[in-house]
Amino acid sequence: MNRTNRQTKKTSKKRTIKKTPGRNGAFWQHKTIEEIAKEQGIKETDVDKLIGRGKDLWSSDEEFERFVAGIYERRRHGRGQ
């Protein structure tokens, strides 16, 4: 096909219609946090009980900041895996 024909030729409507998935599948269902946690086998869903569980992992804020900075540094150099 020459250049002129390619630019002026119209495509059929069959080729331009995109099929989109219907929104009636399981993906589109709205679930509560409790329902999602139950599906994933998480037993504790009370956020107030979960907050602070890792407070003793680092002896100071500076140690925690060094830990986070180390993660960012490894990611920058592709050694995050």
VMD Tcl script that draws the C-alpha trace (Angstrom):
set ca {
  {0.00 0.00 0.00}
  {1.48 3.37 -0.85}
  {1.85 6.23 1.62}
  {-1.21 8.17 0.44}
  {-3.52 5.19 0.83}
  {-2.27 4.46 4.33}
  {-3.05 7.96 5.53}
  {-6.50 8.22 3.99}
  {-7.78 4.68 4.45}
  {-10.28 4.41 7.28}
  {-10.19 1.48 9.64}
  {-13.30 -0.55 10.15}
  {-15.28 -0.02 13.33}
  {-14.55 -3.58 14.35}
  {-10.89 -2.74 14.75}
  {-11.44 0.46 16.70}
  {-13.82 -0.88 19.35}
  {-11.87 -1.99 22.40}
  {-13.31 -4.66 24.57}
  {-13.25 -3.73 28.24}
  {-13.94 -6.21 31.00}
  {-17.27 -5.90 32.72}
  {-17.29 -4.60 36.27}
  {-19.24 -7.50 37.63}
  {-16.25 -9.71 38.44}
  {-14.74 -10.37 41.86}
  {-12.05 -7.73 41.30}
  {-14.58 -4.92 41.42}
  {-16.24 -5.99 44.65}
  {-15.74 -3.59 47.53}
  {-14.62 -5.37 50.69}
  {-14.07 -4.25 54.23}
  {-10.65 -4.41 55.87}
  {-11.91 -7.24 58.03}
  {-12.99 -9.28 54.97}
  {-9.62 -8.79 53.26}
  {-7.72 -9.68 56.44}
  {-9.79 -12.85 56.87}
  {-9.09 -13.90 53.25}
  {-5.35 -13.39 53.80}
  {-5.29 -15.23 57.11}
  {-4.52 -12.17 59.24}
  {-5.86 -12.67 62.72}
  {-5.22 -9.25 64.28}
  {-7.15 -6.41 62.64}
  {-7.27 -3.91 65.49}
  {-4.94 -1.14 64.28}
  {-4.50 0.26 67.78}
  {-3.03 -3.06 68.92}
  {-0.70 -3.26 65.91}
  {0.76 0.24 66.28}
  {4.00 0.25 68.21}
  {4.79 -3.46 68.01}
  {8.19 -2.76 66.44}
  {9.18 0.04 68.80}
  {12.01 -2.03 70.35}
  {13.67 -3.00 67.05}
  {16.01 0.03 67.07}
  {17.69 1.54 70.11}
  {17.34 5.12 68.84}
  {15.78 7.26 66.13}
  {19.23 7.74 64.61}
  {19.70 3.98 64.26}
  {16.32 3.72 62.56}
  {17.21 6.60 60.19}
  {20.48 4.82 59.26}
  {18.52 1.64 58.58}
  {16.09 3.46 56.25}
  {18.96 5.32 54.52}
  {20.67 1.96 53.91}
  {17.53 0.61 52.23}
  {17.37 3.63 49.90}
  {21.07 3.33 49.10}
  {20.76 -0.36 48.19}
  {17.75 0.40 45.98}
  {19.69 3.12 44.15}
  {22.47 0.67 43.38}
  {20.15 -2.22 42.46}
  {21.09 -4.37 45.44}
  {17.65 -4.38 47.01}
  {16.92 -8.06 46.34}
}
mol new
graphics top color blue
foreach p $ca { graphics top sphere $p radius 0.5 }
foreach p [lrange $ca 0 end-1] q [lrange $ca 1 end] { graphics top cylinder $p $q radius 0.2 }
display resetview
